[in-house]
């Protein structure tokens, strides 16, 4: 197989593997990490990459704690979260916030997404 065919095969494979992930989430972006701060109108998350991301909250934002309905008032610094957002211009607006186990100070728990085992 020459280089051109190999390149085409890899591009096709990537398209088949990546496309369902994009379609499954309807273009939403996910922000995963720990709560730095929270208010009635915004949530600041320190991502697993160590970057702080600000997400706007609205009356339509849903919050779940351990799979049960919750409120933004229950969000506390150090909580692990996965935030499903939609992008509006340069801003991210939270659609769904899932919280789970509190942040642990030692390494090795990054794979435990909010509520994951």
Short mmCIF file of the C-alpha atoms (twelve columns), coordinates in Angstrom:
data_MODEL
# 
_entry.id   MODEL 
# 
loop_
_atom_site.group_PDB 
_atom_site.id 
_atom_site.type_symbol 
_atom_site.label_atom_id 
_atom_site.label_alt_id 
_atom_site.label_comp_id 
_atom_site.label_asym_id 
_atom_site.label_seq_id 
_atom_site.Cartn_x 
_atom_site.Cartn_y 
_atom_site.Cartn_z 
_atom_site.pdbx_PDB_model_num 
ATOM 1   C CA . UNK A 1   0.000   0.000  0.000  1 
ATOM 2   C CA . UNK A 2   1.511   3.306  -0.984 1 
ATOM 3   C CA . UNK A 3   1.598   6.385  1.203  1 
ATOM 4   C CA . UNK A 4   -1.380  8.044  -0.513 1 
ATOM 5   C CA . UNK A 5   -3.651  5.040  0.078  1 
ATOM 6   C CA . UNK A 6   -2.498  4.782  3.676  1 
ATOM 7   C CA . UNK A 7   -3.289  8.466  4.269  1 
ATOM 8   C CA . UNK A 8   -6.775  8.065  2.772  1 
ATOM 9   C CA . UNK A 9   -7.404  4.961  4.858  1 
ATOM 10  C CA . UNK A 10  -6.364  6.742  8.065  1 
ATOM 11  C CA . UNK A 11  -8.541  9.784  7.280  1 
ATOM 12  C CA . UNK A 12  -11.528 7.522  6.596  1 
ATOM 13  C CA . UNK A 13  -10.937 5.575  9.803  1 
ATOM 14  C CA . UNK A 14  -10.720 8.799  11.825 1 
ATOM 15  C CA . UNK A 15  -13.976 10.074 10.289 1 
ATOM 16  C CA . UNK A 16  -15.788 6.855  11.158 1 
ATOM 17  C CA . UNK A 17  -14.476 6.800  14.730 1 
ATOM 18  C CA . UNK A 18  -14.774 10.529 15.552 1 
ATOM 19  C CA . UNK A 19  -18.076 11.397 13.871 1 
ATOM 20  C CA . UNK A 20  -20.396 9.496  16.240 1 
ATOM 21  C CA . UNK A 21  -18.828 11.203 19.259 1 
ATOM 22  C CA . UNK A 22  -19.514 14.632 17.765 1 
ATOM 23  C CA . UNK A 23  -23.066 13.790 16.699 1 
ATOM 24  C CA . UNK A 24  -23.900 12.082 19.990 1 
ATOM 25  C CA . UNK A 25  -23.323 15.299 21.915 1 
ATOM 26  C CA . UNK A 26  -25.022 17.678 19.508 1 
ATOM 27  C CA . UNK A 27  -22.042 19.999 19.326 1 
ATOM 28  C CA . UNK A 28  -21.862 20.495 23.087 1 
ATOM 29  C CA . UNK A 29  -18.546 21.092 24.787 1 
ATOM 30  C CA . UNK A 30  -17.751 19.371 28.069 1 
ATOM 31  C CA . UNK A 31  -15.817 21.011 30.885 1 
ATOM 32  C CA . UNK A 32  -14.477 18.532 33.439 1 
ATOM 33  C CA . UNK A 33  -12.617 19.331 36.643 1 
ATOM 34  C CA . UNK A 34  -13.199 20.769 40.102 1 
ATOM 35  C CA . UNK A 35  -15.266 23.764 41.191 1 
ATOM 36  C CA . UNK A 36  -13.112 26.818 41.923 1 
ATOM 37  C CA . UNK A 37  -16.102 29.055 42.649 1 
ATOM 38  C CA . UNK A 38  -19.831 29.141 42.045 1 
ATOM 39  C CA . UNK A 39  -22.577 31.762 42.138 1 
ATOM 40  C CA . UNK A 40  -26.152 31.958 40.921 1 
ATOM 41  C CA . UNK A 41  -24.966 33.132 37.496 1 
ATOM 42  C CA . UNK A 42  -21.603 31.487 36.853 1 
ATOM 43  C CA . UNK A 43  -19.395 28.536 37.655 1 
ATOM 44  C CA . UNK A 44  -15.596 28.563 37.508 1 
ATOM 45  C CA . UNK A 45  -14.061 25.120 36.941 1 
ATOM 46  C CA . UNK A 46  -10.380 24.237 37.181 1 
ATOM 47  C CA . UNK A 47  -10.084 21.669 34.423 1 
ATOM 48  C CA . UNK A 48  -8.098  18.459 34.569 1 
ATOM 49  C CA . UNK A 49  -5.525  20.332 32.446 1 
ATOM 50  C CA . UNK A 50  -5.191  22.972 35.195 1 
ATOM 51  C CA . UNK A 51  -6.939  25.772 33.269 1 
ATOM 52  C CA . UNK A 52  -9.813  27.738 34.812 1 
ATOM 53  C CA . UNK A 53  -12.935 27.911 32.629 1 
ATOM 54  C CA . UNK A 54  -15.920 30.152 33.380 1 
ATOM 55  C CA . UNK A 55  -19.357 28.815 32.502 1 
ATOM 56  C CA . UNK A 56  -22.519 30.910 32.612 1 
ATOM 57  C CA . UNK A 57  -25.539 29.536 34.511 1 
ATOM 58  C CA . UNK A 58  -29.162 30.252 33.567 1 
ATOM 59  C CA . UNK A 59  -32.582 29.361 34.941 1 
ATOM 60  C CA . UNK A 60  -32.559 26.453 32.452 1 
ATOM 61  C CA . UNK A 61  -29.289 24.966 33.777 1 
ATOM 62  C CA . UNK A 62  -29.913 21.537 35.323 1 
ATOM 63  C CA . UNK A 63  -27.762 20.247 38.178 1 
ATOM 64  C CA . UNK A 64  -27.433 16.612 39.280 1 
ATOM 65  C CA . UNK A 65  -25.580 15.388 42.348 1 
ATOM 66  C CA . UNK A 66  -24.907 11.641 42.387 1 
ATOM 67  C CA . UNK A 67  -27.653 11.226 39.759 1 
ATOM 68  C CA . UNK A 68  -30.309 13.097 41.782 1 
ATOM 69  C CA . UNK A 69  -31.691 16.590 41.038 1 
ATOM 70  C CA . UNK A 70  -29.815 19.373 42.810 1 
ATOM 71  C CA . UNK A 71  -29.326 23.145 42.503 1 
ATOM 72  C CA . UNK A 72  -26.488 25.509 41.655 1 
ATOM 73  C CA . UNK A 73  -26.581 26.682 45.292 1 
ATOM 74  C CA . UNK A 74  -25.269 23.223 46.259 1 
ATOM 75  C CA . UNK A 75  -22.086 23.587 44.175 1 
ATOM 76  C CA . UNK A 76  -19.055 23.910 46.452 1 
ATOM 77  C CA . UNK A 77  -15.356 24.551 45.807 1 
ATOM 78  C CA . UNK A 78  -13.476 21.276 45.414 1 
ATOM 79  C CA . UNK A 79  -16.425 19.309 44.022 1 
ATOM 80  C CA . UNK A 80  -15.683 17.336 40.885 1 
ATOM 81  C CA . UNK A 81  -17.957 18.267 38.012 1 
ATOM 82  C CA . UNK A 82  -18.684 17.499 34.403 1 
ATOM 83  C CA . UNK A 83  -20.431 20.432 32.746 1 
ATOM 84  C CA . UNK A 84  -22.296 19.917 29.482 1 
ATOM 85  C CA . UNK A 85  -22.320 23.316 27.760 1 
ATOM 86  C CA . UNK A 86  -23.407 25.037 24.613 1 
ATOM 87  C CA . UNK A 87  -21.255 27.753 23.106 1 
ATOM 88  C CA . UNK A 88  -22.821 31.170 22.535 1 
ATOM 89  C CA . UNK A 89  -20.269 33.379 20.847 1 
ATOM 90  C CA . UNK A 90  -17.177 33.166 23.042 1 
ATOM 91  C CA . UNK A 91  -19.179 32.259 26.166 1 
ATOM 92  C CA . UNK A 92  -20.052 28.811 27.460 1 
ATOM 93  C CA . UNK A 93  -23.506 28.312 28.974 1 
ATOM 94  C CA . UNK A 94  -24.156 25.308 31.206 1 
ATOM 95  C CA . UNK A 95  -26.934 22.978 30.090 1 
ATOM 96  C CA . UNK A 96  -26.274 20.205 32.645 1 
ATOM 97  C CA . UNK A 97  -23.865 20.037 35.574 1 
ATOM 98  C CA . UNK A 98  -23.128 16.621 37.067 1 
ATOM 99  C CA . UNK A 99  -21.348 16.463 40.410 1 
ATOM 100 C CA . UNK A 100 -19.880 13.525 42.230 1 
ATOM 101 C CA . UNK A 101 -17.076 12.734 44.615 1 
ATOM 102 C CA . UNK A 102 -15.073 15.626 46.130 1 
ATOM 103 C CA . UNK A 103 -11.637 16.431 44.733 1 
ATOM 104 C CA . UNK A 104 -8.814  14.448 46.301 1 
ATOM 105 C CA . UNK A 105 -5.465  16.114 46.821 1 
ATOM 106 C CA . UNK A 106 -3.410  13.149 45.646 1 
ATOM 107 C CA . UNK A 107 -2.922  12.071 42.047 1 
ATOM 108 C CA . UNK A 108 -4.352  8.996  40.387 1 
ATOM 109 C CA . UNK A 109 -8.026  9.949  40.524 1 
ATOM 110 C CA . UNK A 110 -8.294  12.014 37.338 1 
ATOM 111 C CA . UNK A 111 -10.104 9.171  35.581 1 
ATOM 112 C CA . UNK A 112 -12.926 9.306  38.118 1 
ATOM 113 C CA . UNK A 113 -15.270 11.673 36.335 1 
ATOM 114 C CA . UNK A 114 -18.128 13.146 38.310 1 
ATOM 115 C CA . UNK A 115 -20.082 10.246 39.715 1 
ATOM 116 C CA . UNK A 116 -17.792 7.660  38.084 1 
ATOM 117 C CA . UNK A 117 -16.535 4.595  39.884 1 
# 
